[in-house]
Amino acid sequence: MNRLYSVFFLFLLWLLPAAHCPTDFSCKQVTGGSKSDRSLELKLTEGVSEEYTLELYDLNVGKLVSKKSMFFSSGDSKVVFDKVKPSTYTVYFSSASCPKKRSVKGKEGIVVQ
């Protein structure tokens, strides 16, 4: 019986970090002066003010394109990635309080045209 409780307790400990990371970003494409000048702007829609690690992955190629660390306060909007080529991307983010990487826009990705 004690083993059953131990397994259940370990499972709850595994879920605990995800439950305490109510962090989320929204993302939008920003076009500069020329149509080929594309950037991605992120907005911290939910979460605490802290330094976030942001990783831009190209889903069509399957590789990391860029990685940056930036400080965001709640509600901040910042252009994070410049000169983004047309493709489908996802942005993974993590921080000290939420070390497990999470994705902006999930599996459907961010389409840059």
SULDAWO-V684003 format. One record per residue. N is the residue number from 1. NEAR is the number of other C-alpha atoms within 12 Angstrom. Layout:
n=(N N)
near=(NEAR NEAR)
//
This chain:
n=(1 2 3 4 5 6 7 8 9 10 11 12 13 14 15 16 17 18 19 20 21 22 23 24 25 26 27 28 29 30 31 32 33 34 35 36 37 38 39 40 41 42 43 44 45 46 47 48 49 50 51 52 53 54 55 56 57 58 59 60 61 62 63 64 65 66 67 68 69 70 71 72 73 74 75 76 77 78 79 80 81 82 83 84 85 86 87 88 89 90 91 92 93 94 95 96 97 98 99 100 101 102 103 104 105 106 107 108 109 110 111 112 113)
near=(7 8 9 10 11 12 13 14 14 13 13 14 14 14 14 15 19 18 14 16 22 21 35 30 35 29 33 28 31 26 22 16 10 10 16 17 19 25 30 37 29 38 28 32 21 20 27 25 20 22 22 35 27 35 29 37 29 25 23 19 15 13 16 18 25 23 21 22 20 25 26 30 21 22 19 24 22 26 26 34 32 24 24 30 27 22 22 27 37 38 41 38 41 33 29 19 22 26 19 23 24 26 26 31 21 20 16 14 23 32 26 29 19)
//
